[in-house]
Amino acid sequence: MIMDASINVAMEPFRALVGDKLPESQRSYGFSTQTFLIGAGAITGSWLPYILSEYTGVSKVAAEGQIPDNVIYSFYVGAAVLIATIMWTVVTTTEYAPEEMEKFHNTPVEEDKPGLMAIFKDFANMPLTMKQLGIVQFFSWFALFSMWVFTTPAVAQHIYKVMPGDTTSAQFADAANWVAFLFGIYNGISAVYALVLPWIADKTSRKIAHAFSLVCGGVGLLSIYFITNPDHLIYSMIGIGLAWGSILSMPYAILSSSIPARKMGVYMGIFNFFITMPQIVNGFFGGMIVKRFYNGEAIYAIVLAGIFMILGAISVLYIQNNKEKA
């Protein structure tokens, strides 16, 4: 919980900086470039447990209730990289002064009362586009959280034929390592897709580009149910990678065109609520649903995730935004 909260707190200022420092016409490219860099880092992070166990001899199995060494060491490396890159950004990135922002956006700088009341006021007065994006985000991030939590047991049970509840066997470890490798695949796909996503948005619209990507992700998640050869899961990761690349960029590009420039940081922070809330809901009820309604078969959580991703795609089409190419 602390780790997830910390990463979310660290990420949102980066998104606000993209909106602050780029004009409207360049924001799709800015957020897509950010997605490319996220994907490049995520590939390394996803593959690190596999690399450590297969090429350096670090143990991939552990006693019941314990975490394998290859996962522990991967977290140590990730923590060091996270701290180093955040510090690099803090030291090297400049921000515009309020007077510069006023001149850049041709809008007056308004004074707000400091404190929580101002944030609550902004939350209550959030633009309609942001509220509608919140629905899309709920479906998308509920699906993503299900994928991150349940893919390993789903693949282990459904494809590797591991019994539900078995998390200590070498066969389960093999499934977990393969899933980690697959997650690197979808992150790689998202990084490449991020480079062409602005072109798709320019030729259609940001909404169409995002809806198309979410449909691809939903189909990719649903396809896992029908696969029996673990190698074929790579094809599922293609659709998931397209969705992930768009989720990390298009909602923010759409949002940034609908909020006041002087409120970019505030609303980007508030927008993070629509990411954390579906994860909290899933965290409380996802495991219970799998245990009581799916008899411990995690593959059905993946199927539900695919359905939610497609519902998110449908929700995108109903977003109202007066900006061109929204």
C-alpha positions as CSV (number, residue, x, y, z in Angstrom):
1,M,0.0,0.0,0.0
2,I,2.8,2.4,1.0
3,M,4.7,1.6,-2.2
4,D,1.7,2.1,-4.5
5,A,0.8,5.4,-2.8
6,S,4.4,6.6,-3.1
7,I,4.7,5.7,-6.8
8,N,1.4,7.5,-7.5
9,V,2.5,10.6,-5.6
10,A,5.8,10.6,-7.6
11,M,4.2,10.1,-11.0
12,E,1.5,12.8,-11.0
13,P,3.8,15.8,-10.9
14,F,5.6,14.4,-13.9
15,R,2.3,14.3,-15.8
16,A,1.5,17.9,-14.7
17,L,4.9,19.0,-16.0
18,V,4.1,17.7,-19.4
19,G,0.9,19.6,-19.5
20,D,2.5,22.8,-18.1
21,K,5.5,22.9,-20.4
22,L,3.9,21.9,-23.7
23,P,1.3,23.7,-25.8
24,E,-2.0,22.0,-26.6
25,S,-0.8,20.8,-30.0
26,Q,2.1,18.9,-28.6
27,R,0.6,17.3,-25.6
28,S,-0.3,14.0,-27.3
29,Y,3.3,13.7,-28.3
30,G,4.5,14.7,-24.9
31,F,2.4,12.1,-23.0
32,S,3.2,9.5,-25.6
33,T,7.0,10.1,-25.2
34,Q,6.5,9.8,-21.4
35,T,4.7,6.5,-22.1
36,F,7.6,5.3,-24.2
37,L,10.1,6.0,-21.4
38,I,7.8,4.3,-18.9
39,G,7.5,1.2,-21.1
40,A,11.3,1.1,-21.6
41,G,11.8,1.0,-17.8
42,A,9.0,-1.4,-17.2
43,I,10.5,-3.9,-19.6
44,T,13.6,-4.1,-17.5
45,G,11.7,-4.3,-14.3
46,S,9.4,-7.0,-15.6
47,W,12.2,-9.2,-16.9
48,L,14.6,-8.7,-14.0
49,P,13.3,-11.6,-11.8
50,Y,13.5,-13.9,-14.8
51,I,17.0,-12.7,-15.7
52,L,18.2,-13.0,-12.1
53,S,16.9,-16.6,-11.8
54,E,17.9,-17.9,-15.2
55,Y,21.2,-16.2,-15.8
56,T,22.7,-15.4,-12.4
57,G,21.5,-18.4,-10.3
58,V,19.4,-16.4,-7.9
59,S,16.7,-18.6,-6.4
60,K,13.3,-18.4,-7.9
61,V,11.5,-20.6,-5.2
62,A,10.9,-19.9,-1.5
63,A,9.3,-21.5,1.4
64,E,5.5,-21.0,1.9
65,G,4.8,-17.5,3.0
66,Q,8.2,-16.2,1.9
67,I,9.3,-14.2,-1.2
68,P,11.9,-15.7,-3.6
69,D,15.2,-14.0,-3.7
70,N,15.0,-13.1,-7.4
71,V,11.9,-11.0,-6.6
72,I,13.4,-9.4,-3.5
73,Y,16.6,-8.3,-5.4
74,S,14.5,-6.9,-8.2
75,F,12.7,-4.7,-5.8
76,Y,16.0,-3.4,-4.4
77,V,17.2,-2.5,-7.9
78,G,13.8,-0.9,-8.7
79,A,14.0,1.2,-5.5
80,A,17.4,2.5,-6.4
81,V,16.5,3.4,-9.9
82,L,13.2,5.1,-8.8
83,I,15.1,7.3,-6.3
84,A,17.8,8.2,-8.7
85,T,15.5,9.2,-11.6
86,I,13.2,11.3,-9.4
87,M,16.2,13.2,-8.0
88,W,17.5,13.7,-11.5
89,T,14.1,15.2,-12.5
90,V,13.9,17.4,-9.5
91,V,17.4,18.8,-10.0
92,T,17.4,19.3,-13.8
93,T,13.8,20.3,-14.7
94,T,12.7,23.9,-14.6
95,E,9.1,25.2,-14.2
96,Y,7.4,28.4,-15.4
97,A,6.7,31.1,-13.0
98,P,3.0,32.1,-12.6
99,E,3.6,35.3,-14.6
100,E,5.2,33.2,-17.5
101,M,2.2,30.8,-17.5
102,E,-0.2,33.8,-17.7
103,K,1.6,35.1,-20.7
104,F,2.0,31.7,-22.3
105,H,-1.6,30.8,-22.0
106,N,-3.0,34.3,-22.3
107,T,-5.0,33.9,-19.1
108,P,-5.0,35.9,-15.9
109,V,-3.4,34.4,-12.8
110,E,-6.1,34.0,-10.2
111,E,-5.4,33.8,-6.5
112,D,-6.8,30.8,-4.6
113,K,-7.2,30.4,-0.9
114,P,-4.6,27.8,0.2
115,G,-5.4,24.6,2.0
116,L,-7.6,21.6,1.7
117,M,-10.8,23.7,1.2
118,A,-9.4,24.9,-2.2
119,I,-8.7,21.3,-3.2
120,F,-12.3,20.3,-2.2
121,K,-13.6,23.2,-4.2
122,D,-11.7,22.2,-7.2
123,F,-12.9,18.6,-6.8
124,A,-16.5,19.7,-6.7
125,N,-16.0,22.0,-9.7
126,M,-14.1,19.6,-11.9
127,P,-14.9,19.8,-15.6
128,L,-17.5,17.5,-17.2
129,T,-14.8,15.9,-19.4
130,M,-12.8,15.0,-16.3
131,K,-15.9,13.3,-14.7
132,Q,-16.6,11.3,-17.8
133,L,-12.9,10.3,-18.0
134,G,-13.3,9.1,-14.4
135,I,-15.7,6.4,-15.6
136,V,-13.3,5.3,-18.3
137,Q,-10.5,5.2,-15.8
138,F,-12.5,3.1,-13.4
139,F,-13.1,0.4,-16.0
140,S,-9.5,0.6,-17.3
141,W,-7.7,0.5,-13.9
142,F,-10.0,-2.1,-12.4
143,A,-9.1,-4.3,-15.3
144,L,-5.4,-3.5,-15.0
145,F,-5.3,-4.3,-11.3
146,S,-7.0,-7.6,-11.9
147,M,-4.5,-8.4,-14.6
148,W,-1.5,-7.5,-12.3
149,V,-2.8,-9.5,-9.4
150,F,-4.4,-12.5,-11.0
151,T,-2.5,-13.3,-14.2
152,T,0.1,-15.4,-12.4
153,P,-2.3,-17.7,-10.6
154,A,-4.6,-17.7,-13.7
155,V,-1.8,-18.8,-16.0
156,A,-0.5,-21.3,-13.4
157,Q,-3.9,-22.9,-12.9
158,H,-5.4,-22.6,-16.4
159,I,-2.4,-23.4,-18.5
160,Y,0.3,-24.9,-16.3
161,K,-2.3,-27.0,-14.5
162,V,-1.1,-26.0,-11.0
163,M,-3.7,-26.7,-8.3
164,P,-5.4,-23.6,-6.8
165,G,-3.5,-22.5,-3.7
166,D,-0.1,-24.0,-4.8
167,T,2.4,-21.1,-4.8
168,T,5.5,-23.0,-3.7
169,S,6.1,-25.6,-6.5
170,A,8.7,-25.2,-9.2
171,Q,5.9,-25.4,-11.8
172,F,4.2,-22.3,-10.2
173,A,7.6,-20.5,-10.2
174,D,8.0,-21.3,-13.9
175,A,4.5,-19.8,-14.5
176,A,5.4,-16.8,-12.5
177,N,8.6,-16.2,-14.3
178,W,6.9,-16.6,-17.7
179,V,4.2,-14.1,-16.7
180,A,7.0,-11.7,-15.7
181,F,8.5,-12.1,-19.1
182,L,5.1,-11.6,-20.7
183,F,4.6,-8.4,-18.8
184,G,7.9,-7.2,-20.3
185,I,6.5,-8.0,-23.7
186,Y,3.3,-5.9,-23.2
187,N,5.4,-3.0,-21.8
188,G,7.7,-3.3,-24.9
189,I,4.6,-3.2,-27.1
190,S,3.3,-0.1,-25.3
191,A,6.6,1.7,-25.7
192,V,6.7,1.2,-29.5
193,Y,2.9,1.9,-29.8
194,A,3.4,5.2,-27.9
195,L,5.5,6.4,-30.8
196,V,2.7,6.0,-33.3
197,L,-0.2,6.8,-31.1
198,P,-0.1,10.5,-31.6
199,W,-0.3,9.9,-35.4
200,I,-3.4,7.8,-34.9
201,A,-4.9,10.5,-32.7
202,D,-4.2,13.1,-35.3
203,K,-5.8,11.1,-38.1
204,T,-8.9,10.2,-36.0
205,S,-9.2,11.8,-32.6
206,R,-7.9,11.1,-29.1
207,K,-11.1,9.5,-28.1
208,I,-11.1,7.1,-31.1
209,A,-7.5,6.2,-30.6
210,H,-8.1,5.5,-26.9
211,A,-11.3,3.5,-27.6
212,F,-9.5,1.4,-30.2
213,S,-6.6,0.7,-27.9
214,L,-8.9,-0.4,-25.0
215,V,-10.8,-2.8,-27.3
216,C,-7.5,-4.4,-28.2
217,G,-6.6,-4.7,-24.6
218,G,-10.0,-6.3,-23.8
219,V,-9.6,-8.8,-26.6
220,G,-6.1,-9.6,-25.4
221,L,-7.3,-10.3,-21.9
222,L,-10.3,-12.4,-23.0
223,S,-8.0,-14.5,-25.3
224,I,-6.1,-15.8,-22.3
225,Y,-9.0,-18.0,-21.4
226,F,-8.8,-19.8,-24.8
227,I,-5.1,-20.4,-24.9
228,T,-3.5,-23.7,-23.9
229,N,0.1,-23.2,-25.0
230,P,1.9,-20.6,-22.8
231,D,4.0,-19.4,-25.8
232,H,0.8,-18.2,-27.4
233,L,0.2,-15.8,-24.6
234,I,2.6,-13.5,-26.3
235,Y,-0.2,-12.7,-28.8
236,S,-2.5,-11.7,-25.9
237,M,0.2,-9.3,-24.7
238,I,0.1,-7.4,-28.0
239,G,-3.5,-6.2,-27.4
240,I,-2.7,-5.5,-23.7
241,G,0.3,-3.5,-24.7
242,L,-1.7,-1.3,-27.0
243,A,-4.2,-0.6,-24.2
244,W,-1.4,0.1,-21.7
245,G,0.3,2.5,-24.0
246,S,-2.9,4.5,-24.5
247,I,-3.9,4.4,-20.9
248,L,-0.7,6.0,-19.9
249,S,-1.1,8.9,-22.4
250,M,-4.5,9.5,-24.0
251,P,-6.6,10.2,-20.9
252,Y,-4.0,12.8,-19.8
253,A,-3.9,14.4,-23.3
254,I,-7.7,14.6,-23.3
255,L,-7.8,15.9,-19.7
256,S,-5.1,18.6,-20.2
257,S,-7.2,20.2,-22.9
258,S,-10.2,20.6,-20.7
259,I,-8.8,22.1,-17.5
260,P,-7.4,25.6,-16.7
261,A,-3.7,25.9,-17.2
262,R,-3.2,27.3,-13.8
263,K,-4.9,24.3,-12.3
264,M,-2.9,21.7,-14.2
265,G,-1.1,20.3,-11.2
266,V,-4.1,20.3,-8.9
267,Y,-6.4,18.5,-11.4
268,M,-3.7,16.0,-12.4
269,G,-3.4,15.2,-8.7
270,I,-7.2,14.9,-8.3
271,F,-7.3,12.8,-11.5
272,N,-5.1,10.3,-9.7
273,F,-8.2,9.5,-7.5
274,F,-9.7,7.8,-10.5
275,I,-6.7,5.5,-10.8
276,T,-6.5,4.6,-7.1
277,M,-10.2,4.1,-6.4
278,P,-10.8,1.2,-8.8
279,Q,-7.6,-0.4,-7.4
280,I,-8.9,0.0,-3.9
281,V,-12.2,-1.5,-4.8
282,N,-10.6,-4.4,-6.6
283,G,-8.2,-4.9,-3.7
284,F,-11.0,-5.2,-1.2
285,F,-13.4,-7.3,-3.3
286,G,-11.3,-9.0,-6.1
287,G,-9.9,-11.8,-4.0
288,M,-13.2,-12.4,-2.3
289,I,-14.9,-12.7,-5.7
290,V,-12.3,-15.2,-7.0
291,K,-12.6,-17.3,-3.9
292,R,-16.4,-17.3,-3.4
293,F,-17.8,-17.0,-6.9
294,Y,-15.0,-18.4,-9.1
295,N,-14.0,-21.3,-6.7
296,G,-10.5,-20.0,-6.6
297,E,-10.1,-20.1,-10.4
298,A,-8.3,-16.9,-11.2
299,I,-8.8,-17.1,-14.9
300,Y,-12.3,-15.7,-14.5
301,A,-10.9,-12.6,-12.9
302,I,-9.0,-12.1,-16.2
303,V,-12.1,-12.6,-18.2
304,L,-13.9,-10.0,-16.1
305,A,-10.9,-7.7,-16.7
306,G,-11.3,-8.1,-20.4
307,I,-15.0,-7.2,-20.2
308,F,-14.3,-4.1,-18.1
309,M,-11.6,-3.0,-20.6
310,I,-14.2,-3.1,-23.4
311,L,-16.7,-1.2,-21.3
312,G,-14.1,1.4,-20.8
313,A,-13.7,1.7,-24.6
314,I,-17.4,2.2,-24.9
315,S,-17.4,4.9,-22.2
316,V,-14.7,6.8,-24.1
317,L,-17.0,7.5,-27.0
318,Y,-19.4,9.4,-24.7
319,I,-16.9,11.9,-23.5
320,Q,-17.8,15.5,-24.3
321,N,-15.0,17.8,-25.1
322,N,-15.2,20.9,-27.2
323,K,-11.5,20.9,-28.1
324,E,-10.6,19.9,-31.6
325,K,-9.2,16.4,-31.9
326,A,-10.4,15.5,-28.5
